[in-house]
Amino acid sequence: MRLRLTSLGELLVDAEVRSVRAEDDSGAFGLLPRHVDFLTTLKIGVVSWRDVEGQAHHCAVRGGVLTVRDGEVSVATREAVINDDLEQLESTVLERFHERDDEERQARVGGKQLELRAAREILRYLNPGRGGMP
């Protein structure tokens, strides 16, 4: 089975593997050769795999999409850190990924609030006699 892991168009892993482990909203799952075609979105977490010699490898991903098609497992993510030290990935990198997601979520909420305020001001300008929202 072949594993290809990309981040923002950069190929990070392209290797023959024995197995792959990842996590989506339904929980952790494993993939072995001859797995049925499959598509899922990944959470912030760790994608782990065993190479053909049985050596374990790990990559922290900041979400992404995992597909299995014709014996090839593809992972596309916006941010990834490869490190075979699983403890370090879990203790530092995943925490940083969660912080970035929280910051982005807060920025999106702030942007939406600004849009709503602007829309209210436009409505007040267009309907001055109504005293605000229609």
KEVODREN-935382 format. One record per residue: residue number from 1; residue in three letters; x negated, y, z of N, C-alpha, C in turn. Coordinates in nm, 2 decimals, always signed. Each point is the difference from the previous one (the first is absolute). Example, Ala and Ser with C-alpha at 12.3 -4.5 7.8 and 13.67 -1.06 7.14 Angstrom:
! residues 2
votor=1, kedren=ALA, n.east=-1.32, n.north=-0.57, n.up=+0.78, ca.east=+0.09, ca.north=+0.12, ca.up=+0.00, c.east=-0.09, c.north=+0.12, c.up=+0.00
votor=2, kedren=SER, n.east=+0.04, n.north=+0.11, n.up=-0.07, ca.east=-0.09, ca.north=+0.11, ca.up=+0.00, c.east=+0.08, c.north=+0.11, c.up=+0.08
***
This chain:
! residues 134
votor=1, kedren=MET, n.east=-0.09, n.north=-0.12, n.up=+0.00, ca.east=+0.09, ca.north=+0.12, ca.up=+0.00, c.east=-0.09, c.north=+0.12, c.up=+0.00
votor=2, kedren=ARG, n.east=+0.04, n.north=+0.10, n.up=-0.08, ca.east=-0.08, ca.north=+0.12, ca.up=-0.01, c.east=+0.06, c.north=+0.12, c.up=+0.08
votor=3, kedren=LEU, n.east=-0.08, n.north=+0.07, n.up=+0.08, ca.east=+0.05, ca.north=+0.12, ca.up=+0.07, c.east=-0.07, c.north=+0.13, c.up=-0.06
votor=4, kedren=ARG, n.east=+0.09, n.north=+0.09, n.up=-0.03, ca.east=-0.04, ca.north=+0.13, ca.up=-0.05, c.east=+0.06, c.north=+0.11, c.up=+0.09
votor=5, kedren=LEU, n.east=-0.09, n.north=+0.08, n.up=+0.06, ca.east=+0.05, ca.north=+0.10, ca.up=+0.09, c.east=-0.05, c.north=+0.13, c.up=-0.05
votor=6, kedren=THR, n.east=+0.09, n.north=+0.10, n.up=-0.02, ca.east=-0.03, ca.north=+0.13, ca.up=-0.06, c.east=+0.05, c.north=+0.11, c.up=+0.09
votor=7, kedren=SER, n.east=-0.07, n.north=+0.11, n.up=+0.00, ca.east=+0.04, ca.north=+0.12, ca.up=+0.08, c.east=-0.02, c.north=+0.12, c.up=-0.09
votor=8, kedren=LEU, n.east=+0.11, n.north=+0.06, n.up=-0.03, ca.east=+0.00, ca.north=+0.12, ca.up=-0.09, c.east=-0.08, c.north=-0.02, c.up=-0.13
votor=9, kedren=GLY, n.east=+0.03, n.north=-0.12, n.up=-0.06, ca.east=-0.06, ca.north=-0.04, ca.up=-0.12, c.east=-0.14, c.north=-0.06, c.up=+0.00
votor=10, kedren=GLU, n.east=-0.06, n.north=+0.00, n.up=+0.12, ca.east=-0.14, ca.north=-0.05, ca.up=+0.02, c.east=+0.01, c.north=-0.15, c.up=+0.04
votor=11, kedren=LEU, n.east=-0.07, n.north=-0.09, n.up=-0.07, ca.east=+0.01, ca.north=-0.14, ca.up=+0.03, c.east=-0.10, c.north=-0.03, c.up=+0.11
votor=12, kedren=LEU, n.east=+0.06, n.north=-0.04, n.up=+0.12, ca.east=-0.08, ca.north=-0.02, ca.up=+0.12, c.east=-0.04, c.north=-0.15, c.up=+0.01
votor=13, kedren=VAL, n.east=+0.09, n.north=-0.09, n.up=-0.03, ca.east=-0.02, ca.north=-0.14, ca.up=+0.01, c.east=+0.05, c.north=-0.07, c.up=-0.13
votor=14, kedren=ASP, n.east=-0.08, n.north=-0.09, n.up=-0.05, ca.east=+0.04, ca.north=-0.08, ca.up=-0.12, c.east=-0.07, c.north=-0.13, c.up=+0.03
votor=15, kedren=ALA, n.east=+0.07, n.north=-0.10, n.up=+0.06, ca.east=-0.07, ca.north=-0.12, ca.up=+0.04, c.east=+0.09, c.north=-0.12, c.up=-0.01
votor=16, kedren=GLU, n.east=-0.05, n.north=-0.12, n.up=-0.01, ca.east=+0.07, ca.north=-0.12, ca.up=+0.02, c.east=+0.01, c.north=-0.03, c.up=+0.14
votor=17, kedren=VAL, n.east=+0.12, n.north=-0.03, n.up=+0.05, ca.east=+0.03, ca.north=-0.02, ca.up=+0.14, c.east=+0.08, c.north=-0.13, c.up=+0.02
votor=18, kedren=ARG, n.east=-0.01, n.north=-0.05, n.up=+0.13, ca.east=+0.07, ca.north=-0.12, ca.up=+0.04, c.east=+0.14, c.north=+0.04, c.up=+0.05
votor=19, kedren=SER, n.east=+0.01, n.north=+0.11, n.up=+0.07, ca.east=+0.13, ca.north=+0.04, ca.up=+0.06, c.east=-0.01, c.north=+0.16, c.up=+0.02
votor=20, kedren=VAL, n.east=+0.13, n.north=+0.05, n.up=+0.02, ca.east=+0.01, ca.north=+0.14, ca.up=+0.03, c.east=+0.11, c.north=+0.01, c.up=+0.11
votor=21, kedren=ARG, n.east=-0.02, n.north=+0.10, n.up=+0.09, ca.east=+0.09, ca.north=+0.03, ca.up=+0.10, c.east=+0.03, c.north=+0.15, c.up=+0.01
votor=22, kedren=ALA, n.east=+0.13, n.north=+0.04, n.up=+0.01, ca.east=+0.04, ca.north=+0.14, ca.up=+0.00, c.east=+0.12, c.north=+0.01, c.up=+0.08
votor=23, kedren=GLU, n.east=+0.05, n.north=+0.12, n.up=+0.01, ca.east=+0.12, ca.north=+0.03, ca.up=+0.08, c.east=+0.09, c.north=+0.10, c.up=-0.07
votor=24, kedren=ASP, n.east=+0.13, n.north=-0.03, n.up=+0.00, ca.east=+0.10, ca.north=+0.09, ca.up=-0.05, c.east=+0.11, c.north=+0.03, c.up=+0.10
votor=25, kedren=ASP, n.east=+0.11, n.north=+0.06, n.up=-0.03, ca.east=+0.10, ca.north=+0.03, ca.up=+0.10, c.east=+0.06, c.north=-0.13, c.up=+0.06
votor=26, kedren=SER, n.east=-0.01, n.north=-0.11, n.up=-0.06, ca.east=+0.06, ca.north=-0.12, ca.up=+0.05, c.east=-0.10, c.north=-0.07, c.up=+0.10
votor=27, kedren=GLY, n.east=-0.13, n.north=+0.04, n.up=-0.01, ca.east=-0.09, ca.north=-0.06, ca.up=+0.09, c.east=-0.13, c.north=-0.05, c.up=-0.08
votor=28, kedren=ALA, n.east=-0.08, n.north=-0.08, n.up=+0.07, ca.east=-0.12, ca.north=-0.05, ca.up=-0.07, c.east=+0.03, c.north=-0.12, c.up=-0.08
votor=29, kedren=PHE, n.east=-0.08, n.north=-0.01, n.up=-0.11, ca.east=+0.02, ca.north=-0.11, ca.up=-0.09, c.east=-0.13, c.north=-0.04, c.up=-0.06
votor=30, kedren=GLY, n.east=-0.01, n.north=-0.13, n.up=-0.05, ca.east=-0.12, ca.north=-0.05, ca.up=-0.06, c.east=+0.03, c.north=-0.04, c.up=-0.14
votor=31, kedren=LEU, n.east=-0.10, n.north=+0.00, n.up=-0.09, ca.east=+0.01, ca.north=-0.04, ca.up=-0.14, c.east=-0.11, c.north=-0.10, c.up=-0.02
votor=32, kedren=LEU, n.east=+0.04, n.north=-0.11, n.up=-0.07, ca.east=-0.10, ca.north=-0.10, ca.up=-0.04, c.east=+0.01, c.north=-0.02, c.up=-0.15
votor=33, kedren=PRO, n.east=-0.09, n.north=-0.07, n.up=-0.06, ca.east=+0.00, ca.north=-0.02, ca.up=-0.15, c.east=+0.14, c.north=-0.06, c.up=-0.04
votor=34, kedren=ARG, n.east=+0.04, n.north=+0.03, n.up=-0.12, ca.east=+0.13, ca.north=-0.04, ca.up=-0.06, c.east=+0.12, c.north=+0.06, c.up=+0.07
votor=35, kedren=HIS, n.east=-0.02, n.north=+0.11, n.up=+0.07, ca.east=+0.12, ca.north=+0.06, ca.up=+0.06, c.east=+0.09, c.north=+0.06, c.up=-0.11
votor=36, kedren=VAL, n.east=+0.13, n.north=-0.01, n.up=+0.03, ca.east=+0.09, ca.north=+0.06, ca.up=-0.09, c.east=-0.02, c.north=+0.15, c.up=-0.02
votor=37, kedren=ASP, n.east=+0.04, n.north=+0.05, n.up=-0.12, ca.east=-0.02, ca.north=+0.14, ca.up=-0.02, c.east=+0.08, c.north=+0.08, c.up=+0.11
votor=38, kedren=PHE, n.east=-0.06, n.north=+0.11, n.up=+0.03, ca.east=+0.05, ca.north=+0.07, ca.up=+0.13, c.east=-0.04, c.north=+0.15, c.up=-0.01
votor=39, kedren=LEU, n.east=+0.09, n.north=+0.08, n.up=+0.06, ca.east=-0.03, ca.north=+0.14, ca.up=+0.00, c.east=+0.05, c.north=+0.06, c.up=+0.14
votor=40, kedren=THR, n.east=-0.08, n.north=+0.08, n.up=+0.06, ca.east=+0.04, ca.north=+0.05, ca.up=+0.13, c.east=-0.08, c.north=+0.13, c.up=+0.03
votor=41, kedren=THR, n.east=+0.06, n.north=+0.09, n.up=+0.08, ca.east=-0.07, ca.north=+0.12, ca.up=+0.05, c.east=-0.07, c.north=-0.03, c.up=+0.13
votor=42, kedren=LEU, n.east=-0.12, n.north=+0.04, n.up=+0.02, ca.east=-0.08, ca.north=-0.02, ca.up=+0.12, c.east=+0.01, c.north=+0.11, c.up=+0.10
votor=43, kedren=LYS, n.east=+0.00, n.north=-0.03, n.up=+0.12, ca.east=-0.01, ca.north=+0.10, ca.up=+0.11, c.east=-0.15, c.north=+0.04, c.up=+0.02
votor=44, kedren=ILE, n.east=-0.02, n.north=+0.10, n.up=+0.08, ca.east=-0.14, ca.north=+0.02, ca.up=+0.05, c.east=-0.04, c.north=-0.12, c.up=+0.07
votor=45, kedren=GLY, n.east=-0.11, n.north=-0.06, n.up=-0.04, ca.east=-0.04, ca.north=-0.12, ca.up=+0.06, c.east=-0.13, c.north=-0.06, c.up=-0.06
votor=46, kedren=VAL, n.east=-0.03, n.north=-0.12, n.up=+0.02, ca.east=-0.12, ca.north=-0.06, ca.up=-0.05, c.east=+0.04, c.north=-0.12, c.up=-0.10
votor=47, kedren=VAL, n.east=-0.07, n.north=+0.01, n.up=-0.11, ca.east=+0.01, ca.north=-0.11, ca.up=-0.10, c.east=-0.12, c.north=-0.09, c.up=+0.03
votor=48, kedren=SER, n.east=+0.01, n.north=-0.12, n.up=+0.02, ca.east=-0.11, ca.north=-0.09, ca.up=+0.03, c.east=+0.00, c.north=-0.11, c.up=-0.11
votor=49, kedren=TRP, n.east=-0.12, n.north=-0.05, n.up=-0.03, ca.east=-0.01, ca.north=-0.11, ca.up=-0.09, c.east=-0.12, c.north=-0.09, c.up=+0.03
votor=50, kedren=ARG, n.east=+0.00, n.north=-0.12, n.up=-0.05, ca.east=-0.11, ca.north=-0.09, ca.up=+0.01, c.east=-0.05, c.north=-0.03, c.up=-0.14
votor=51, kedren=ASP, n.east=-0.13, n.north=+0.02, n.up=-0.01, ca.east=-0.06, ca.north=-0.02, ca.up=-0.13, c.east=-0.02, c.north=-0.15, c.up=-0.03
votor=52, kedren=VAL, n.east=-0.05, n.north=-0.03, n.up=-0.11, ca.east=-0.01, ca.north=-0.15, ca.up=-0.04, c.east=-0.09, c.north=-0.07, c.up=+0.09
votor=53, kedren=GLU, n.east=-0.09, n.north=+0.06, n.up=+0.07, ca.east=-0.09, ca.north=-0.06, ca.up=+0.10, c.east=+0.07, c.north=-0.01, c.up=+0.14
votor=54, kedren=GLY, n.east=+0.12, n.north=+0.06, n.up=+0.01, ca.east=+0.07, ca.north=-0.01, ca.up=+0.13, c.east=-0.03, c.north=+0.12, c.up=+0.09
votor=55, kedren=GLN, n.east=-0.08, n.north=+0.10, n.up=-0.04, ca.east=-0.04, ca.north=+0.11, ca.up=+0.08, c.east=+0.12, c.north=+0.10, c.up=+0.00
votor=56, kedren=ALA, n.east=+0.03, n.north=+0.05, n.up=+0.12, ca.east=+0.11, ca.north=+0.10, ca.up=+0.02, c.east=-0.05, c.north=+0.14, c.up=-0.03
votor=57, kedren=HIS, n.east=+0.09, n.north=+0.08, n.up=-0.07, ca.east=-0.02, ca.north=+0.14, ca.up=-0.03, c.east=+0.13, c.north=+0.07, c.up=+0.03
votor=58, kedren=HIS, n.east=-0.02, n.north=+0.13, n.up=+0.02, ca.east=+0.12, ca.north=+0.09, ca.up=+0.04, c.east=-0.01, c.north=+0.13, c.up=-0.06
votor=59, kedren=CYS, n.east=+0.12, n.north=+0.06, n.up=-0.02, ca.east=+0.01, ca.north=+0.14, ca.up=-0.05, c.east=+0.12, c.north=+0.06, c.up=+0.06
votor=60, kedren=ALA, n.east=-0.02, n.north=+0.11, n.up=+0.07, ca.east=+0.11, ca.north=+0.08, ca.up=+0.05, c.east=+0.06, c.north=+0.08, c.up=-0.12
votor=61, kedren=VAL, n.east=+0.13, n.north=+0.00, n.up=-0.01, ca.east=+0.07, ca.north=+0.07, ca.up=-0.11, c.east=+0.10, c.north=+0.09, c.up=+0.06
votor=62, kedren=ARG, n.east=+0.02, n.north=+0.11, n.up=-0.06, ca.east=+0.10, ca.north=+0.10, ca.up=+0.04, c.east=+0.12, c.north=-0.02, c.up=-0.08
votor=63, kedren=GLY, n.east=+0.07, n.north=-0.11, n.up=+0.02, ca.east=+0.12, ca.north=-0.03, ca.up=-0.08, c.east=-0.04, c.north=-0.05, c.up=-0.13
votor=64, kedren=GLY, n.east=+0.09, n.north=-0.02, n.up=-0.09, ca.east=-0.03, ca.north=-0.04, ca.up=-0.14, c.east=+0.10, c.north=-0.10, c.up=-0.05
votor=65, kedren=VAL, n.east=-0.04, n.north=-0.06, n.up=-0.12, ca.east=+0.08, ca.north=-0.09, ca.up=-0.07, c.east=-0.08, c.north=-0.13, c.up=-0.02
votor=66, kedren=LEU, n.east=+0.06, n.north=-0.11, n.up=+0.03, ca.east=-0.07, ca.north=-0.13, ca.up=-0.02, c.east=+0.08, c.north=-0.08, c.up=-0.10
votor=67, kedren=THR, n.east=-0.06, n.north=-0.05, n.up=-0.11, ca.east=+0.07, ca.north=-0.08, ca.up=-0.09, c.east=-0.08, c.north=-0.13, c.up=-0.02
votor=68, kedren=VAL, n.east=+0.07, n.north=-0.11, n.up=-0.03, ca.east=-0.05, ca.north=-0.13, ca.up=-0.03, c.east=+0.06, c.north=-0.03, c.up=-0.14
votor=69, kedren=ARG, n.east=-0.09, n.north=-0.02, n.up=-0.10, ca.east=+0.05, ca.north=-0.03, ca.up=-0.13, c.east=-0.11, c.north=-0.09, c.up=-0.07
votor=70, kedren=ASP, n.east=+0.05, n.north=-0.12, n.up=-0.04, ca.east=-0.08, ca.north=-0.09, ca.up=-0.07, c.east=-0.13, c.north=-0.03, c.up=+0.07
votor=71, kedren=GLY, n.east=+0.01, n.north=-0.02, n.up=+0.13, ca.east=-0.12, ca.north=-0.04, ca.up=+0.08, c.east=-0.09, c.north=+0.11, c.up=+0.04
votor=72, kedren=GLU, n.east=+0.04, n.north=+0.12, n.up=-0.03, ca.east=-0.09, ca.north=+0.12, ca.up=+0.03, c.east=+0.08, c.north=+0.08, c.up=+0.11
votor=73, kedren=VAL, n.east=-0.07, n.north=+0.04, n.up=+0.11, ca.east=+0.05, ca.north=+0.08, ca.up=+0.10, c.east=-0.06, c.north=+0.14, c.up=-0.02
votor=74, kedren=SER, n.east=+0.09, n.north=+0.10, n.up=-0.02, ca.east=-0.04, ca.north=+0.14, ca.up=-0.02, c.east=+0.05, c.north=+0.08, c.up=+0.12
votor=75, kedren=VAL, n.east=-0.09, n.north=+0.08, n.up=+0.05, ca.east=+0.04, ca.north=+0.10, ca.up=+0.11, c.east=-0.04, c.north=+0.14, c.up=-0.05
votor=76, kedren=ALA, n.east=+0.10, n.north=+0.09, n.up=+0.00, ca.east=-0.03, ca.north=+0.14, ca.up=-0.04, c.east=+0.04, c.north=+0.08, c.up=+0.12
votor=77, kedren=THR, n.east=-0.09, n.north=+0.08, n.up=+0.05, ca.east=+0.02, ca.north=+0.08, ca.up=+0.12, c.east=-0.06, c.north=+0.14, c.up=-0.03
votor=78, kedren=ARG, n.east=+0.05, n.north=+0.10, n.up=+0.08, ca.east=-0.05, ca.north=+0.14, ca.up=-0.02, c.east=-0.13, c.north=+0.02, c.up=+0.09
votor=79, kedren=GLU, n.east=-0.02, n.north=-0.09, n.up=+0.09, ca.east=-0.13, ca.north=+0.01, ca.up=+0.08, c.east=-0.03, c.north=-0.13, c.up=+0.06
votor=80, kedren=ALA, n.east=-0.13, n.north=-0.04, n.up=+0.00, ca.east=-0.05, ca.north=-0.13, ca.up=+0.04, c.east=-0.14, c.north=+0.01, c.up=+0.06
votor=81, kedren=VAL, n.east=-0.02, n.north=-0.08, n.up=+0.10, ca.east=-0.13, ca.north=-0.01, ca.up=+0.06, c.east=-0.04, c.north=-0.14, c.up=+0.02
votor=82, kedren=ILE, n.east=-0.10, n.north=-0.05, n.up=-0.07, ca.east=-0.04, ca.north=-0.14, ca.up=+0.01, c.east=-0.11, c.north=-0.01, c.up=+0.11
votor=83, kedren=ASN, n.east=+0.03, n.north=-0.10, n.up=+0.09, ca.east=-0.10, ca.north=-0.02, ca.up=+0.11, c.east=+0.03, c.north=-0.14, c.up=+0.05
votor=84, kedren=ASP, n.east=-0.10, n.north=-0.08, n.up=+0.01, ca.east=+0.02, ca.north=-0.14, ca.up=+0.05, c.east=+0.02, c.north=-0.01, c.up=+0.15
votor=85, kedren=ASP, n.east=-0.02, n.north=+0.11, n.up=+0.07, ca.east=+0.02, ca.north=+0.01, ca.up=+0.14, c.east=+0.14, c.north=+0.04, c.up=+0.03
votor=86, kedren=LEU, n.east=+0.09, n.north=-0.10, n.up=+0.02, ca.east=+0.14, ca.north=+0.02, ca.up=+0.01, c.east=+0.03, c.north=+0.08, c.up=+0.12
votor=87, kedren=GLU, n.east=-0.07, n.north=-0.01, n.up=+0.11, ca.east=+0.03, ca.north=+0.08, ca.up=+0.12, c.east=-0.02, c.north=+0.14, c.up=-0.02
votor=88, kedren=GLN, n.east=-0.11, n.north=+0.04, n.up=-0.07, ca.east=-0.02, ca.north=+0.14, ca.up=-0.03, c.east=+0.10, c.north=+0.06, c.up=-0.09
votor=89, kedren=LEU, n.east=+0.05, n.north=-0.08, n.up=-0.10, ca.east=+0.11, ca.north=+0.05, ca.up=-0.09, c.east=+0.12, c.north=+0.03, c.up=+0.08
votor=90, kedren=GLU, n.east=+0.04, n.north=-0.10, n.up=+0.09, ca.east=+0.12, ca.north=+0.02, ca.up=+0.07, c.east=-0.01, c.north=+0.11, c.up=+0.11
votor=91, kedren=SER, n.east=-0.11, n.north=+0.02, n.up=+0.05, ca.east=-0.01, ca.north=+0.10, ca.up=+0.11, c.east=-0.02, c.north=+0.14, c.up=-0.05
votor=92, kedren=THR, n.east=-0.07, n.north=+0.02, n.up=-0.11, ca.east=-0.03, ca.north=+0.14, ca.up=-0.05, c.east=+0.07, c.north=+0.03, c.up=-0.13
votor=93, kedren=VAL, n.east=-0.01, n.north=-0.08, n.up=-0.10, ca.east=+0.05, ca.north=+0.04, ca.up=-0.13, c.east=+0.15, c.north=+0.00, c.up=+0.00
votor=94, kedren=LEU, n.east=+0.07, n.north=-0.10, n.up=+0.05, ca.east=+0.14, ca.north=+0.00, ca.up=+0.00, c.east=+0.06, c.north=+0.12, c.up=+0.08
votor=95, kedren=GLU, n.east=-0.06, n.north=+0.03, n.up=+0.11, ca.east=+0.04, ca.north=+0.12, ca.up=+0.08, c.east=+0.00, c.north=+0.12, c.up=-0.09
votor=96, kedren=ARG, n.east=-0.11, n.north=+0.02, n.up=-0.07, ca.east=-0.02, ca.north=+0.12, ca.up=-0.09, c.east=+0.10, c.north=+0.00, c.up=-0.11
votor=97, kedren=PHE, n.east=+0.03, n.north=-0.12, n.up=-0.05, ca.east=+0.11, ca.north=+0.00, ca.up=-0.11, c.east=+0.13, c.north=+0.04, c.up=+0.06
votor=98, kedren=HIS, n.east=+0.04, n.north=-0.05, n.up=+0.12, ca.east=+0.13, ca.north=+0.04, ca.up=+0.06, c.east=+0.00, c.north=+0.15, c.up=+0.02
votor=99, kedren=GLU, n.east=-0.11, n.north=+0.06, n.up=+0.05, ca.east=+0.00, ca.north=+0.14, ca.up=+0.02, c.east=+0.02, c.north=+0.08, c.up=-0.12
votor=100, kedren=ARG, n.east=-0.06, n.north=-0.04, n.up=-0.11, ca.east=+0.02, ca.north=+0.06, ca.up=-0.13, c.east=+0.14, c.north=-0.01, c.up=-0.05
votor=101, kedren=ASP, n.east=+0.06, n.north=-0.11, n.up=+0.02, ca.east=+0.14, ca.north=-0.02, ca.up=-0.04, c.east=+0.09, c.north=+0.09, c.up=+0.08
votor=102, kedren=ASP, n.east=-0.02, n.north=+0.01, n.up=+0.13, ca.east=+0.07, ca.north=+0.09, ca.up=+0.08, c.east=-0.01, c.north=+0.15, c.up=-0.04
votor=103, kedren=GLU, n.east=-0.13, n.north=+0.04, n.up=-0.03, ca.east=-0.02, ca.north=+0.14, ca.up=-0.05, c.east=+0.07, c.north=+0.02, c.up=-0.13
votor=104, kedren=GLU, n.east=+0.00, n.north=-0.09, n.up=-0.09, ca.east=+0.07, ca.north=+0.02, ca.up=-0.13, c.east=+0.15, c.north=+0.00, c.up=+0.02
votor=105, kedren=ARG, n.east=+0.05, n.north=-0.08, n.up=+0.09, ca.east=+0.14, ca.north=+0.00, ca.up=+0.03, c.east=+0.05, c.north=+0.14, c.up=+0.06
votor=106, kedren=GLN, n.east=-0.08, n.north=+0.05, n.up=+0.09, ca.east=+0.03, ca.north=+0.13, ca.up=+0.06, c.east=-0.01, c.north=+0.11, c.up=-0.11
votor=107, kedren=ALA, n.east=-0.10, n.north=-0.01, n.up=-0.09, ca.east=-0.01, ca.north=+0.10, ca.up=-0.10, c.east=+0.13, c.north=+0.00, c.up=-0.10
votor=108, kedren=ARG, n.east=+0.04, n.north=-0.12, n.up=-0.03, ca.east=+0.12, ca.north=-0.02, ca.up=-0.08, c.east=+0.12, c.north=+0.06, c.up=+0.07
votor=109, kedren=VAL, n.east=+0.02, n.north=-0.02, n.up=+0.13, ca.east=+0.11, ca.north=+0.05, ca.up=+0.07, c.east=+0.00, c.north=+0.15, c.up=+0.00
votor=110, kedren=GLY, n.east=-0.12, n.north=+0.06, n.up=+0.03, ca.east=-0.02, ca.north=+0.14, ca.up=+0.00, c.east=+0.03, c.north=+0.06, c.up=-0.14
votor=111, kedren=GLY, n.east=-0.03, n.north=-0.06, n.up=-0.11, ca.east=+0.03, ca.north=+0.04, ca.up=-0.13, c.east=+0.15, c.north=+0.00, c.up=-0.03
votor=112, kedren=LYS, n.east=+0.06, n.north=-0.10, n.up=+0.05, ca.east=+0.15, ca.north=-0.01, ca.up=-0.02, c.east=+0.07, c.north=+0.11, c.up=+0.08
votor=113, kedren=GLN, n.east=-0.05, n.north=+0.02, n.up=+0.12, ca.east=+0.06, ca.north=+0.11, ca.up=+0.08, c.east=-0.01, c.north=+0.13, c.up=-0.06
votor=114, kedren=LEU, n.east=-0.11, n.north=+0.03, n.up=-0.06, ca.east=-0.03, ca.north=+0.12, ca.up=-0.07, c.east=+0.10, c.north=+0.02, c.up=-0.12
votor=115, kedren=GLU, n.east=+0.01, n.north=-0.11, n.up=-0.08, ca.east=+0.10, ca.north=+0.00, ca.up=-0.11, c.east=+0.14, c.north=+0.03, c.up=+0.04
votor=116, kedren=LEU, n.east=+0.04, n.north=-0.06, n.up=+0.11, ca.east=+0.14, ca.north=+0.03, ca.up=+0.05, c.east=+0.02, c.north=+0.14, c.up=+0.05
votor=117, kedren=ARG, n.east=-0.11, n.north=+0.06, n.up=+0.06, ca.east=+0.01, ca.north=+0.14, ca.up=+0.04, c.east=+0.01, c.north=+0.09, c.up=-0.12
votor=118, kedren=ALA, n.east=-0.08, n.north=-0.03, n.up=-0.10, ca.east=+0.01, ca.north=+0.08, ca.up=-0.12, c.east=+0.13, c.north=-0.01, c.up=-0.07
votor=119, kedren=ALA, n.east=+0.06, n.north=-0.12, n.up=+0.00, ca.east=+0.13, ca.north=-0.02, ca.up=-0.06, c.east=+0.11, c.north=+0.08, c.up=+0.07
votor=120, kedren=ARG, n.east=-0.01, n.north=+0.00, n.up=+0.14, ca.east=+0.10, ca.north=+0.08, ca.up=+0.08, c.east=-0.02, c.north=+0.15, c.up=-0.03
votor=121, kedren=GLU, n.east=-0.12, n.north=+0.04, n.up=-0.01, ca.east=-0.02, ca.north=+0.15, ca.up=-0.03, c.east=+0.06, c.north=+0.03, c.up=-0.14
votor=122, kedren=ILE, n.east=-0.02, n.north=-0.08, n.up=-0.09, ca.east=+0.05, ca.north=+0.02, ca.up=-0.14, c.east=+0.15, c.north=+0.01, c.up=+0.01
votor=123, kedren=LEU, n.east=+0.06, n.north=-0.10, n.up=+0.07, ca.east=+0.15, ca.north=+0.00, ca.up=+0.01, c.east=+0.05, c.north=+0.13, c.up=+0.07
votor=124, kedren=ARG, n.east=-0.07, n.north=+0.04, n.up=+0.11, ca.east=+0.04, ca.north=+0.13, ca.up=+0.06, c.east=-0.01, c.north=+0.12, c.up=-0.09
votor=125, kedren=TYR, n.east=-0.10, n.north=+0.00, n.up=-0.08, ca.east=-0.02, ca.north=+0.11, ca.up=-0.10, c.east=+0.11, c.north=-0.01, c.up=-0.10
votor=126, kedren=LEU, n.east=+0.04, n.north=-0.12, n.up=-0.05, ca.east=+0.10, ca.north=-0.01, ca.up=-0.11, c.east=+0.14, c.north=+0.02, c.up=+0.05
votor=127, kedren=ASN, n.east=+0.02, n.north=-0.03, n.up=+0.13, ca.east=+0.13, ca.north=+0.01, ca.up=+0.06, c.east=+0.00, c.north=+0.09, c.up=+0.13
votor=128, kedren=PRO, n.east=-0.03, n.north=+0.13, n.up=-0.02, ca.east=-0.02, ca.north=+0.09, ca.up=+0.12, c.east=+0.13, c.north=+0.01, c.up=+0.09
votor=129, kedren=GLY, n.east=+0.11, n.north=-0.01, n.up=-0.06, ca.east=+0.13, ca.north=+0.02, ca.up=+0.08, c.east=+0.03, c.north=-0.12, c.up=+0.08
votor=130, kedren=ARG, n.east=-0.06, n.north=-0.11, n.up=-0.02, ca.east=+0.04, ca.north=-0.13, ca.up=+0.07, c.east=-0.08, c.north=-0.02, c.up=+0.13
votor=131, kedren=GLY, n.east=-0.10, n.north=+0.08, n.up=+0.02, ca.east=-0.08, ca.north=-0.01, ca.up=+0.12, c.east=-0.08, c.north=-0.13, c.up=+0.01
votor=132, kedren=GLY, n.east=-0.04, n.north=-0.06, n.up=-0.10, ca.east=-0.08, ca.north=-0.12, ca.up=+0.00, c.east=+0.04, c.north=-0.10, c.up=-0.09
votor=133, kedren=MET, n.east=+0.00, n.north=-0.13, n.up=+0.05, ca.east=+0.03, ca.north=-0.11, ca.up=-0.08, c.east=+0.15, c.north=+0.00, c.up=-0.04
votor=134, kedren=PRO, n.east=+0.03, n.north=-0.05, n.up=-0.13, ca.east=+0.14, ca.north=-0.01, ca.up=-0.04, c.east=+0.08, c.north=-0.11, c.up=+0.07
***
